[in-house]
Amino acid sequence: MPISAFLALRRLLATGQWDPVHPAGLTILLAALLMALLLRKGFCGHVCPVGLVHNLLARAGRTLGWARTLPRRAALALAAPKYLLLAFFVWTTWVGMDLAALEGFLRTPYNIAADAKMLAFFLAPSGTTLAVLGVLAALGLVLPYFWCRFLCPYGALLGLAALASPLAVRRDAASCIQCGRCTRVCPGAIRVQEKTRVNSPECVGCMECTGACPVPGCLGPALGAARMPWALAGLGCAAVLLALYAWARATGHWDATLAPAMLGRIYRMVLGGF
């Protein structure tokens, strides 16, 4: 429920109050933003289940010989929708809504039952839903990471936050043999072989490029000028997520504080006997 969590973040910044309706969603959003600020778009590269699905689709597409690389200008044009969607959400929720309207929406039955509606959506998908998912999967086989690269506004937000991250892949130009393997495996289609420091909003911190490089020490994550272990990004993201989860459980910022009887009535009203 990223939109609900996005609204809850604005409420938190304005009032200092944690969202009582979907507190876990706000915790996860803050964990994802913290990962981006510290460890690139680590949520996309190491945590997001949609990213995992598109990783598997990309590997299958390459194995089958279906994967294609878009020209740079075409890729940039296709990436525009996710930033436009992000701008739309920011404008409508952070600019177009005052605090009273935001509070009202967060307490509507629609938002309260959003988690159950999402569960029902995936448990009983419509024909249209299956068709759309099928098209996205097919596009993911031909254009690797199609959803992540071109459509996901959540990834766009994390990518912009990741520009402030001190962690980045560095390339030793003197030892690079220009084989292009790093570029071919990059989920963001970044031309790693042409950069000294990879600081793109499309970098998910997956470190695939470092594993593909045949020259020891040519590519690797670094904090400033200091080289770091390749596993830092993945293990760091897991540590951030587990730390925020443990904190939220210990301090009451994970489970909803709404009365179970009230939740049951709202779920039945919104879902029709769910």
N, C-alpha and C positions, 0 to 999 in steps of 0.2 A: 504494500500500500504506500508507494513512494509519495503520492500527492498528499495524502493525509499526513504523512510524517513531515513533509515539507511545510505544510501549514502549521503543524505542531512546533516545528523549529522556530518559525516566526513568532508564534505565541510565547515560546520559551524566552526568546530574546527580548520580547516586549514586556513580559510580566514576570519572568523568572520562575514560572510555574510549569511543571512537567505535565505532559498530556495524560489524563487519567483514563482515556478511552483506549488508545493503542500505545501504551508506553514502550512496549518492545520495539515497535516500528521506529519511534524516535531514537531509541538507543542504537538500533542498527544503522540508521542514517548517520548519526554522529560517529559511529565506528567507521563507516565507509569514508566519511569526510576526513577523519583523522588519518586513516590509511593513505588517502590521497595526498594529504599535506606532508606526510612523513615518507611514504613508500611508493610514490607514483599512483596510478589507478589500480592499486593492488586488489581492491574489492572485485574489479572486473576480471583481473587475471588469475585470482586464486580463490575467490569465494563464490561469486555469482553462478548459480546453476545454469542460467541461460548462456553465460559465457562458456561453460563446460560443454553444453550441447553444440554450440557453434564451433568449438574447438574440434569436437569429434566429426562434425560435418565437414570442416575444412580439411581434416586429415583424410577423410573418405574421398572428398573431391580431388585431392592431389593424387591419391592412390589410383583412382579411376581415370585420371587424366582429364577431368572436367574443369578443374580450377583455371580461372583466367585472371589476368592482371589488367586492371583498368589504366588508361593513360592518366597522368597526374591531374590534369584539369578536370577530367570526368569524375575522378574520385573526389576531388574537392567540391565539385558541384553536388554530388550525391550526399556528401556529408553535411550539406547545409540544412536539410530538414531537422536533424536532431538539435541543432543550435536554435533554429526557429521555434521548435516545440519548447525548448527550455526557456527561450525568451518569452513565449506566450504564457507559460506557467508562472514565470517570475512576475510578469506584468499583471496577470489576473489575480494572483494570490497575494503578492507582496505589495503591489501598488494599487490595484483596483479594488481590493477589499480592505475596509477599515477593521479595527480590532473587534468591534461588536459583531460585524458580519462573520468574521473568522470564528469567533466563539460560537456563534449560532450554528454555523456549518458543522463544526467539530462535534456538536451535541445532537445533530439530527439523527433520526433512525437510520438514514442511508449510510452515514459515516460509521455509526456504531456497529452496524451489521456488515461493514465492508469486508472484514476477514471471512465471514461465513459466505458472503456472496462470491468472493474469489474462490473459495473452496468448491462451492457448487458449480462455478463456471468451469473448473477443470475436471470435476467428477462427471459432469454431464454436458460436454461441449456440444454446441449446435453444429449443424452442417456447415454453416458459414464460418464458424470458428475453426473447424477442421480444415476447411479449404484454405483459409488464410495461413494457418500454421503450416500446411503443406507447401504453399507457395514460398513462404519464408525459408522452409527447410531446403527446398529446391534451389532457391537463390543462394543459400549458404553453401551448397555444393559447388556452385559455379563461381560465385564471388565470395571468397572466404570471409567469415565473420560479418556477413551482410547486415544483420540486425545491429550488432555492436558498433560497427563502423559508420553506419548511415542513418539509423533510426532511433537509437536509444537516447532519450533526453537525460536519463539518470547518468549514463556514461559521459554525456557532454558536460554535466555539472562537475563530475569527479575529475574529468580531464582538465577543466579550467583550474580547479583547485590544485591539481597535481603540478601545475606550472610553478608553484611555490615550493615544491618538494626539493630537499637537498640531495636526494638520491637520484642518480642518473647513470645510464650505461655510458661508459667512456671507451673510445676506440683509439688504439695506438696506431696512428697513421704510418709510422715508420715500419712496423711489422706487418701491417695489413697487406694481403696479397690480392685484394679486390676480386675474390672468388664469388661474392654475391650471395653466399649461403645465408648470412644473417638477414639480408633483406627478404629473401624468399620465404623464410619461416616467420617473419614478423606479423603478428595478428593485425597490427595497425597499418601494414604496408608502408612502414617507414623505410626510407632508403638509408639504412644504418651504415652501409659501407661508405657513404659520403659525409658522414658527420663525425666530429670529434667528441661531442657530448650530445646525447639524445635527450632533448627536452621538449618533446612534442606532446600535445594533449591526447594523442592517440596511443602513447606508450602505456601499456598496462602493467609494466614491471614483471612480466612473466619470465624473463631471462632466457627465452627460447633462443635468442640470437647468440648468447654466450655459449650455449650448448652446441650450436651448429658450427661455430667458428673452429676451423681446423688448426689455427695458430695459437698455441698456449700463450696466455697473457695479452692477447690482442684486444679482446673485448671483456668487459666485466663491470659490475656495478661499482660506483664510487660515491663517497660522501666528500664533496669538494675534490681535492687531489688524492685523497686516501682510498685505495682500492679496498673493497669489501668482499666477503664470501658471496658466491652466487646465490646461496639459499637465503640470504638475508631478507629479501623481499617477501618470499612466501612464508617463512617462519615468523617474520615480523607482523605480517597481516593476521596470521593465526593468533599471535600473542595479543594484538590489539583487540581482536574480536572476542577472545576468551576473557580478557581483562574487563572489557566493557560489560560483557554478559555477567561475569561474577559480581561486578560492582552493582549492576542493576538488580540482580537477584537479592543481594545482601541489603540493598537500601530501599527496596520496594518500588523500583522503577522498571520492572519487567512485566508483572501481571496487572491486568486492568483492575481498578478499584470499584468498578460498577457492581451493583448487587446482581448475583446470578439470576434471581427471579426476574429482575428487570431486563437483563440481557435475553433471557428466554422469551419474554413477551415481544421484545423488539425483533428478535430473529424470526419468530413465527409471523409477525406482522409483515416484515419485509420479504421473507422468503416463502410465505404461504405454507406454513406447517412444517418448516425445516426441523 
